[in-house]
Each structure stands twice: as structure tokens, then as C-alpha cells.
Amino acid sequence: MSESRAVLEGPDIHRALTRIAHEILERTKGAGEVVLLGIPTRGATLARRLGDRIEQFEGVKIPVGSIDITMYRDDLRLKPARPLGRTELPPDGIDGKTVVLVDDVLYSGRTVRAALDALNDLGRPTSVQLATLVDRGHRELPIRADYVGKNLPTAKSEKVKVYLEETDGREAVLLIKEGAK
């Protein structure tokens, strides 16, 4: 049996993304050379939302795409049957741009490492930054997020599940305790 509790609801997610969008604008001095690349599935949705917010604030549409990491995962040999996702790059590509990778939950760092490997095959950005809605700790690789919606200390036995309206029909981040009575 598992027990879950909401750690972020719709308005909290909205505020966190608004804050991250402002932080990206501040750090990149206006986001003129920024490309947002989401890691499917929910990272791609979050990247589109961040792009919309930046456009609202600055009046400039920044390129948004997605990056499929399937073939770059280090657990591919353990679970080889996976559907391939789509990589969608902006027409101008990523060369010479600041790429902000966007994901929903940062945990071990292995997904981000795979995204960095995939990115290396797609071009040569000036720099790469990372935005995540939730950082739950327990890193296995030396990777940290530049922009975090919520730091959420968790036990390894717990799970974090992100629900977004576009993919799940609801807005929430749940902390799930396995084996709770």
C-alpha cells in the first residue's frame, strides 16, 4: 500500500515556473540567445510553459524544443525495449546558444547526463544550464540544477510524481511513500 501527499498544487507550479522564467531572464540578460529544450514527456511541457512566460515578460518568443535521450541512457541494456521519442530542435539549431535543459524531477542525475550526451551529438552550444521543477536530492553524478522550482528532500524509498494538465489532466506534484499503512 502507498500513501501520497501533494507537495505542489496548480498555483504553486505556476508560481515556481514564473520564478524560474524570471531567473532565466536575469541570468541570461534577456534570453536573446537562449534555447529551451525539454526532456520528454513532462520536461518538454514545462519548457513550452517557460517559453510562454518568457514571451509574456519580454515580448520575445524564444526557441523551444525537446531532446530524446532514449538511446543515451545508461540503463538501456537492462531494459532495451523502449519507444523512441522525438527530438525537435529550433530551425536555427543550438550552435552558439545558451541551452536550458528542462526536466520535471532531478534525482540521480543520470537522465541529465544522457541529455548532455544527446546534446553533444546535436551541436555545440555556448553553455548548458538545467531547470527542474523538483530537485529531490540523492545525486549519483556531479550534476546540479541552475534553476529549481522546489527543493524536496526525500527518502530513497519515496517517489515524486509530477502531473501536468497537458499530459495528465491535472496539476500536482505528489510525494508517494511506498509501503505506508
C-alpha positions as a printed NumPy array, in Angstrom:
array([[  0.   ,   0.   ,   0.   ],
       [  1.229,   3.508,  -0.695],
       [  0.407,   6.884,   0.767],
       [  0.713,  10.136,  -1.156],
       [  0.508,  13.813,  -0.374],
       [  0.561,  16.834,  -2.619],
       [  3.671,  18.966,  -2.191],
       [  2.749,  21.358,  -5.019],
       [ -0.665,  22.145,  -6.466],
       [ -1.549,  24.047,  -9.652],
       [ -0.971,  27.588,  -8.298],
       [  2.338,  26.505,  -6.703],
       [  3.557,  25.059, -10.008],
       [  2.512,  28.255, -11.794],
       [  4.453,  30.417,  -9.315],
       [  7.531,  28.181,  -9.475],
       [  7.621,  28.354, -13.284],
       [  7.116,  32.114, -13.223],
       [ 10.062,  32.453, -10.828],
       [ 12.25 ,  30.171, -12.963],
       [ 11.374,  32.184, -16.097],
       [ 12.417,  35.404, -14.335],
       [ 15.648,  33.785, -13.119],
       [ 16.489,  32.634, -16.658],
       [ 15.907,  36.17 , -17.933],
       [ 18.101,  37.643, -15.204],
       [ 20.964,  35.194, -15.603],
       [ 20.966,  35.315, -19.428],
       [ 20.397,  39.081, -19.577],
       [ 17.192,  38.935, -21.58 ],
       [ 17.269,  35.443, -23.077],
       [ 18.24 ,  36.683, -26.547],
       [ 20.433,  33.646, -27.284],
       [ 18.518,  31.093, -25.189],
       [ 17.019,  27.835, -26.412],
       [ 14.786,  25.778, -24.092],
       [ 14.98 ,  22.006, -24.643],
       [ 12.629,  19.847, -22.615],
       [ 13.306,  16.223, -21.744],
       [ 10.115,  14.319, -22.668],
       [  7.5  ,  13.932, -21.512],
       [  6.839,  16.455, -18.795],
       [ 10.091,  18.353, -19.266],
       [  9.002,  19.219, -22.812],
       [  5.68 ,  20.524, -21.487],
       [  7.452,  22.572, -18.815],
       [  9.847,  24.001, -21.446],
       [  6.877,  25.195, -23.527],
       [  5.34 ,  26.802, -20.446],
       [  8.611,  28.546, -19.592],
       [  8.89 ,  29.777, -23.177],
       [  5.354,  31.201, -22.98 ],
       [  6.134,  33.003, -19.715],
       [  9.36 ,  34.478, -21.055],
       [  7.457,  35.702, -24.106],
       [  4.857,  37.327, -21.823],
       [  7.545,  39.09 , -19.791],
       [  9.903,  40.129, -22.593],
       [  7.644,  40.2  , -25.66 ],
       [ 10.16 ,  37.97 , -27.448],
       [  9.46 ,  34.405, -28.494],
       [ 12.413,  32.181, -27.643],
       [ 13.019,  28.841, -29.37 ],
       [ 11.636,  25.795, -27.58 ],
       [ 12.197,  22.166, -28.477],
       [ 12.673,  18.724, -26.993],
       [ 15.53 ,  16.256, -26.793],
       [ 15.051,  12.489, -26.85 ],
       [ 17.529,  10.736, -24.577],
       [ 16.383,   7.139, -25.089],
       [ 19.492,   5.863, -26.876],
       [ 21.811,   7.678, -24.467],
       [ 20.501,   6.147, -21.244],
       [ 22.964,   4.075, -19.246],
       [ 20.258,   1.541, -18.344],
       [ 19.346,   0.76 , -21.957],
       [ 20.945,  -2.672, -21.802],
       [ 18.866,  -3.509, -18.716],
       [ 15.563,  -2.509, -20.356],
       [ 16.233,  -2.483, -24.111],
       [ 12.615,  -2.303, -25.306],
       [ 11.784,   1.412, -25.147],
       [  9.881,   3.585, -27.567],
       [ 11.959,   6.308, -29.154],
       [ 10.863,   9.872, -28.508],
       [ 11.204,  12.873, -30.764],
       [ 13.983,  15.391, -30.786],
       [ 12.724,  18.734, -32.016],
       [ 15.345,  21.425, -32.442],
       [ 14.588,  25.023, -33.338],
       [ 15.269,  25.883, -37.017],
       [ 18.419,  27.843, -36.063],
       [ 19.775,  24.878, -34.073],
       [ 21.742,  25.147, -30.843],
       [ 25.22 ,  26.153, -32.006],
       [ 26.421,  29.237, -30.155],
       [ 23.282,  29.369, -27.98 ],
       [ 22.691,  29.007, -24.271],
       [ 20.683,  25.808, -23.974],
       [ 18.486,  25.393, -20.917],
       [ 17.589,  21.735, -20.444],
       [ 14.23 ,  21.399, -18.694],
       [ 13.047,  18.359, -16.723],
       [ 10.35 ,  17.713, -14.179],
       [ 12.293,  15.919, -11.414],
       [ 16.029,  15.844, -10.759],
       [ 17.023,  12.721,  -8.853],
       [ 20.182,  10.694,  -9.598],
       [ 21.394,  12.946, -12.426],
       [ 21.503,  10.083, -14.928],
       [ 18.717,  11.479, -17.116],
       [ 20.537,  14.809, -17.342],
       [ 23.812,  13.033, -18.178],
       [ 22.017,  11.251, -21.029],
       [ 20.602,  14.588, -22.211],
       [ 24.089,  16.108, -22.201],
       [ 25.374,  13.202, -24.301],
       [ 22.48 ,  13.597, -26.757],
       [ 23.062,  17.35 , -26.905],
       [ 26.704,  16.754, -27.785],
       [ 25.595,  14.914, -30.934],
       [ 23.249,  17.746, -31.968],
       [ 25.553,  20.758, -31.886],
       [ 27.844,  22.945, -29.845],
       [ 26.044,  25.347, -27.546],
       [ 27.942,  28.155, -25.84 ],
       [ 26.71 ,  26.89 , -22.475],
       [ 24.19 ,  24.471, -21.   ],
       [ 22.034,  25.152, -17.963],
       [ 19.469,  22.996, -16.181],
       [ 15.985,  23.897, -14.953],
       [ 13.895,  21.449, -12.957],
       [ 10.529,  21.738, -11.271],
       [ 11.584,  19.499,  -8.348],
       [ 15.04 ,  18.608,  -7.028],
       [ 14.648,  15.635,  -4.712],
       [ 18.334,  15.006,  -3.984],
       [ 20.151,  11.644,  -3.987],
       [ 22.532,  12.519,  -6.814],
       [ 24.71 ,   9.738,  -8.209],
       [ 26.554,  12.064, -10.596],
       [ 28.03 ,  15.551, -10.041],
       [ 25.095,  17.397, -11.586],
       [ 23.123,  20.281, -10.114],
       [ 20.266,  22.408, -11.377],
       [ 20.73 ,  26.11 , -12.127],
       [ 17.002,  26.773, -11.662],
       [ 14.821,  24.828,  -9.202],
       [ 11.102,  25.207,  -8.579],
       [ 11.177,  23.306,  -5.27 ],
       [ 13.887,  21.518,  -3.331],
       [ 12.193,  18.481,  -1.842],
       [ 14.271,  16.311,   0.496],
       [ 13.106,  12.72 ,   0.101],
       [ 13.959,   9.238,   1.247],
       [ 15.204,   6.89 ,  -1.479],
       [ 12.141,   4.735,  -0.869],
       [  9.831,   7.633,  -1.753],
       [  8.76 ,   8.614,  -5.248],
       [  7.921,  12.007,  -6.706],
       [  5.222,  12.101,  -9.364],
       [  4.512,  15.206, -11.441],
       [  1.107,  15.641, -13.046],
       [  0.566,  18.338, -15.66 ],
       [ -2.704,  19.348, -17.258],
       [ -1.463,  18.79 , -20.82 ],
       [ -0.408,  15.181, -20.247],
       [ -2.323,  14.044, -17.174],
       [ -5.439,  16.194, -16.917],
       [ -4.434,  17.611, -13.53 ],
       [ -1.777,  19.804, -11.895],
       [  0.108,  18.475,  -8.905],
       [  3.39 ,  17.151,  -7.575],
       [  2.89 ,  14.2  ,  -5.248],
       [  5.276,  12.644,  -2.771],
       [  4.489,   8.934,  -2.613],
       [  5.579,   6.798,   0.328],
       [  5.69 ,   3.149,  -0.647],
       [  4.62 ,   0.615,   1.917],
       [  2.858,   3.142,   4.136],
       [ -0.061,   1.813,   6.137]])
